Amino acid sequence: MSGDEIDQLSPEPRYLQLAAILRGQIERGELRSGDALPSQATMVQQYGVARMTASRAVRLLVNEGLAVIVPGMGAFVARR
């Protein structure tokens, strides 16, 4: 299993796994300052998670200061 996949059998909550995937993409520069994070619908389809899981992962990144939510527009990588 690659680092950009959710391990459905892992005891680690899926929202933490998804946040780690997105965090890694930010740290590697795959997602840069000001870039939009994938939409919840995209995360649901790409990673096989529930919308609530995607929402929790994004909120965790917001709490860590790595992302910001712009009402009506979505979530973006925070400017550094």
Biotite code that builds the C-alpha atoms (Angstrom):
import biotite.structure as struc

atoms = struc.array([
    struc.Atom([0.000, 0.000, 0.000], chain_id="A", res_id=1, res_name="MET", atom_name="CA", element="C"),
    struc.Atom([1.456, 3.373, -0.995], chain_id="A", res_id=2, res_name="SER", atom_name="CA", element="C"),
    struc.Atom([1.576, 6.391, 1.286], chain_id="A", res_id=3, res_name="GLY", atom_name="CA", element="C"),
    struc.Atom([-1.231, 8.021, -0.678], chain_id="A", res_id=4, res_name="ASP", atom_name="CA", element="C"),
    struc.Atom([-3.846, 5.381, 0.032], chain_id="A", res_id=5, res_name="GLU", atom_name="CA", element="C"),
    struc.Atom([-6.179, 4.798, 2.953], chain_id="A", res_id=6, res_name="ILE", atom_name="CA", element="C"),
    struc.Atom([-5.503, 1.517, 4.740], chain_id="A", res_id=7, res_name="ASP", atom_name="CA", element="C"),
    struc.Atom([-9.029, 0.266, 5.385], chain_id="A", res_id=8, res_name="GLN", atom_name="CA", element="C"),
    struc.Atom([-7.707, -2.351, 7.835], chain_id="A", res_id=9, res_name="LEU", atom_name="CA", element="C"),
    struc.Atom([-5.609, 0.044, 9.914], chain_id="A", res_id=10, res_name="SER", atom_name="CA", element="C"),
    struc.Atom([-6.705, 0.858, 13.461], chain_id="A", res_id=11, res_name="PRO", atom_name="CA", element="C"),
    struc.Atom([-5.754, 4.497, 12.750], chain_id="A", res_id=12, res_name="GLU", atom_name="CA", element="C"),
    struc.Atom([-8.902, 6.537, 12.041], chain_id="A", res_id=13, res_name="PRO", atom_name="CA", element="C"),
    struc.Atom([-9.407, 7.229, 8.348], chain_id="A", res_id=14, res_name="ARG", atom_name="CA", element="C"),
    struc.Atom([-9.619, 10.993, 8.834], chain_id="A", res_id=15, res_name="TYR", atom_name="CA", element="C"),
    struc.Atom([-6.126, 10.939, 10.382], chain_id="A", res_id=16, res_name="LEU", atom_name="CA", element="C"),
    struc.Atom([-4.829, 8.860, 7.475], chain_id="A", res_id=17, res_name="GLN", atom_name="CA", element="C"),
    struc.Atom([-6.373, 11.270, 4.963], chain_id="A", res_id=18, res_name="LEU", atom_name="CA", element="C"),
    struc.Atom([-4.995, 14.299, 6.805], chain_id="A", res_id=19, res_name="ALA", atom_name="CA", element="C"),
    struc.Atom([-1.550, 12.666, 6.734], chain_id="A", res_id=20, res_name="ALA", atom_name="CA", element="C"),
    struc.Atom([-1.827, 12.106, 2.968], chain_id="A", res_id=21, res_name="ILE", atom_name="CA", element="C"),
    struc.Atom([-2.802, 15.737, 2.360], chain_id="A", res_id=22, res_name="LEU", atom_name="CA", element="C"),
    struc.Atom([-0.146, 16.995, 4.805], chain_id="A", res_id=23, res_name="ARG", atom_name="CA", element="C"),
    struc.Atom([2.458, 14.982, 2.926], chain_id="A", res_id=24, res_name="GLY", atom_name="CA", element="C"),
    struc.Atom([1.333, 16.471, -0.385], chain_id="A", res_id=25, res_name="GLN", atom_name="CA", element="C"),
    struc.Atom([1.701, 19.948, 1.123], chain_id="A", res_id=26, res_name="ILE", atom_name="CA", element="C"),
    struc.Atom([5.115, 19.189, 2.615], chain_id="A", res_id=27, res_name="GLU", atom_name="CA", element="C"),
    struc.Atom([6.379, 17.708, -0.678], chain_id="A", res_id=28, res_name="ARG", atom_name="CA", element="C"),
    struc.Atom([5.158, 20.755, -2.580], chain_id="A", res_id=29, res_name="GLY", atom_name="CA", element="C"),
    struc.Atom([2.574, 18.824, -4.582], chain_id="A", res_id=30, res_name="GLU", atom_name="CA", element="C"),
    struc.Atom([0.019, 21.211, -3.075], chain_id="A", res_id=31, res_name="LEU", atom_name="CA", element="C"),
    struc.Atom([1.452, 24.709, -2.730], chain_id="A", res_id=32, res_name="ARG", atom_name="CA", element="C"),
    struc.Atom([0.440, 27.816, -0.849], chain_id="A", res_id=33, res_name="SER", atom_name="CA", element="C"),
    struc.Atom([-2.873, 29.066, -2.211], chain_id="A", res_id=34, res_name="GLY", atom_name="CA", element="C"),
    struc.Atom([-3.706, 25.821, -4.058], chain_id="A", res_id=35, res_name="ASP", atom_name="CA", element="C"),
    struc.Atom([-7.175, 24.399, -3.562], chain_id="A", res_id=36, res_name="ALA", atom_name="CA", element="C"),
    struc.Atom([-7.369, 21.169, -1.621], chain_id="A", res_id=37, res_name="LEU", atom_name="CA", element="C"),
    struc.Atom([-9.349, 18.436, -3.361], chain_id="A", res_id=38, res_name="PRO", atom_name="CA", element="C"),
    struc.Atom([-13.099, 18.851, -2.894], chain_id="A", res_id=39, res_name="SER", atom_name="CA", element="C"),
    struc.Atom([-14.908, 16.572, -0.475], chain_id="A", res_id=40, res_name="GLN", atom_name="CA", element="C"),
    struc.Atom([-16.522, 14.816, -3.447], chain_id="A", res_id=41, res_name="ALA", atom_name="CA", element="C"),
    struc.Atom([-13.092, 14.198, -4.965], chain_id="A", res_id=42, res_name="THR", atom_name="CA", element="C"),
    struc.Atom([-11.708, 12.837, -1.685], chain_id="A", res_id=43, res_name="MET", atom_name="CA", element="C"),
    struc.Atom([-14.737, 10.562, -1.308], chain_id="A", res_id=44, res_name="VAL", atom_name="CA", element="C"),
    struc.Atom([-14.173, 9.125, -4.769], chain_id="A", res_id=45, res_name="GLN", atom_name="CA", element="C"),
    struc.Atom([-10.363, 9.054, -4.770], chain_id="A", res_id=46, res_name="GLN", atom_name="CA", element="C"),
    struc.Atom([-9.794, 7.689, -1.262], chain_id="A", res_id=47, res_name="TYR", atom_name="CA", element="C"),
    struc.Atom([-13.025, 5.775, -0.631], chain_id="A", res_id=48, res_name="GLY", atom_name="CA", element="C"),
    struc.Atom([-13.940, 7.701, 2.505], chain_id="A", res_id=49, res_name="VAL", atom_name="CA", element="C"),
    struc.Atom([-17.172, 9.268, 3.732], chain_id="A", res_id=50, res_name="ALA", atom_name="CA", element="C"),
    struc.Atom([-17.812, 13.005, 3.317], chain_id="A", res_id=51, res_name="ARG", atom_name="CA", element="C"),
    struc.Atom([-17.599, 13.437, 7.099], chain_id="A", res_id=52, res_name="MET", atom_name="CA", element="C"),
    struc.Atom([-14.169, 11.788, 7.055], chain_id="A", res_id=53, res_name="THR", atom_name="CA", element="C"),
    struc.Atom([-12.983, 14.217, 4.371], chain_id="A", res_id=54, res_name="ALA", atom_name="CA", element="C"),
    struc.Atom([-14.430, 17.142, 6.335], chain_id="A", res_id=55, res_name="SER", atom_name="CA", element="C"),
    struc.Atom([-12.693, 16.059, 9.560], chain_id="A", res_id=56, res_name="ARG", atom_name="CA", element="C"),
    struc.Atom([-9.365, 15.681, 7.738], chain_id="A", res_id=57, res_name="ALA", atom_name="CA", element="C"),
    struc.Atom([-9.621, 19.196, 6.308], chain_id="A", res_id=58, res_name="VAL", atom_name="CA", element="C"),
    struc.Atom([-10.636, 20.657, 9.683], chain_id="A", res_id=59, res_name="ARG", atom_name="CA", element="C"),
    struc.Atom([-7.583, 19.019, 11.252], chain_id="A", res_id=60, res_name="LEU", atom_name="CA", element="C"),
    struc.Atom([-5.333, 20.680, 8.651], chain_id="A", res_id=61, res_name="LEU", atom_name="CA", element="C"),
    struc.Atom([-7.065, 24.011, 9.341], chain_id="A", res_id=62, res_name="VAL", atom_name="CA", element="C"),
    struc.Atom([-6.435, 23.570, 13.078], chain_id="A", res_id=63, res_name="ASN", atom_name="CA", element="C"),
    struc.Atom([-2.764, 22.845, 12.314], chain_id="A", res_id=64, res_name="GLU", atom_name="CA", element="C"),
    struc.Atom([-2.520, 26.044, 10.281], chain_id="A", res_id=65, res_name="GLY", atom_name="CA", element="C"),
    struc.Atom([-1.836, 24.199, 7.026], chain_id="A", res_id=66, res_name="LEU", atom_name="CA", element="C"),
    struc.Atom([-5.160, 25.031, 5.358], chain_id="A", res_id=67, res_name="ALA", atom_name="CA", element="C"),
    struc.Atom([-7.845, 27.699, 5.378], chain_id="A", res_id=68, res_name="VAL", atom_name="CA", element="C"),
    struc.Atom([-11.506, 27.468, 4.468], chain_id="A", res_id=69, res_name="ILE", atom_name="CA", element="C"),
    struc.Atom([-12.952, 30.219, 2.287], chain_id="A", res_id=70, res_name="VAL", atom_name="CA", element="C"),
    struc.Atom([-16.756, 30.165, 2.620], chain_id="A", res_id=71, res_name="PRO", atom_name="CA", element="C"),
    struc.Atom([-18.410, 29.384, -0.687], chain_id="A", res_id=72, res_name="GLY", atom_name="CA", element="C"),
    struc.Atom([-15.087, 28.546, -2.351], chain_id="A", res_id=73, res_name="MET", atom_name="CA", element="C"),
    struc.Atom([-13.569, 25.583, -0.500], chain_id="A", res_id=74, res_name="GLY", atom_name="CA", element="C"),
    struc.Atom([-10.377, 24.766, 1.349], chain_id="A", res_id=75, res_name="ALA", atom_name="CA", element="C"),
    struc.Atom([-6.961, 26.008, 0.327], chain_id="A", res_id=76, res_name="PHE", atom_name="CA", element="C"),
    struc.Atom([-3.371, 25.475, 1.399], chain_id="A", res_id=77, res_name="VAL", atom_name="CA", element="C"),
    struc.Atom([-2.539, 28.270, 3.856], chain_id="A", res_id=78, res_name="ALA", atom_name="CA", element="C"),
    struc.Atom([-0.149, 30.966, 2.762], chain_id="A", res_id=79, res_name="ARG", atom_name="CA", element="C"),
    struc.Atom([3.168, 30.745, 4.540], chain_id="A", res_id=80, res_name="ARG", atom_name="CA", element="C"),
])
